[in-house]
């Protein structure tokens, strides 16, 4: 069997195998739509708030109006007791509550200070943080208003009083995520992980189903099998990667800083190393279902050790060391730095060389594993 005949046979085996075809073609397309879907609104806004106003003063009403005007929250109603407010949250009529104590205005005007109580359903962290952030901002604004009234009452000039309360002005400019949304933050890294995992699963299922059977793969040398299989999966995943990086990034408004050639050059060893890792990985199994089960179990750990959803400082060092042999980890880190943060090629060169090193390492392991598998008689036991 020639090399080109093997390529066609391997491609035919991939396309006609339902499990592999669904994982590769269905999985990649499915996740390109499904995963970014919850993040399309970027950040939670207009969260429903119920208010318990025990003061009933002009200042408490001003506070409620400012809370309702906040982009984070919207006041949906007022009740008389905390128990009623809690029932609103439990029934889904509100996401948070605000308690204004009795004597709120009087205490502030006398300079004694007052405590605002707020809470919400912490089961939904993003919603809870939006409610708290909005109420903290409103509370700070109320405090500044009372201070301004006090300064004016003591004869302070209005402009001078305002300047003294706003002595430092913050000009916050997001460097790499202008919208401060979750789509540009999460989606780039996760899409690369999807490519990595589906490629490993596809090569794993294909190899695990072949080692104990007779077929075209036994009519070629281990070197030709590995080289040809890498070429076939590389061709398929070049199209998938173009869809993700070339279309999905722009469709979902992800920041793109690198040039096309920089992205292509960096992703080249990523696809090659992942494909050969999958071939080496497939040599560990003779049951087609096991590669999928194992890889699904380690998907979330890989996501965390990549360092963009959880600080690496909070992850045990042994896990970080082990993660260096997983192609997705340096690929995600490097792509985020290159394409989302605008890093220079020189700064991500160590990660690029790291991927080539993984390609060489797993190529040798695949060569050893495939050679051992092909020497076994078909249908022999492990």
Protein Blocks (a to p, Z undefined) as FASTA:
>chain_A
ZZklmmmmmmmmmmmmmklmmmmmmmmmmmmmmmmmmmmnopaehiacddddfkopaklm
mmmmmmmmpmkbccfbdcfbfklmmmmmmnopacbdcdddehklmmmmnonopadddddd
fklmmlmmmmmmmmmmmmmmmmmmmmmmmmmmnopafklmmmmmmmpccddddfklmnop
aklmmmmmmmmmmmmmmmmmmmmmmmmmmmmpccfklmccfklmmmmmmmmmmmmmmmmm
mmmmmmmmmmnopacfbdfklmmmmmmmmmmmmmmmmmmmmmmpcbfklmmmmmmmmmmm
mmmmnopmbcfklpcfklmmmmmmpmklmmmmmmmmmmmnopafklmmmmmmmmmmmmmm
mmmmmmmmmmmmmmpcghiaZZ
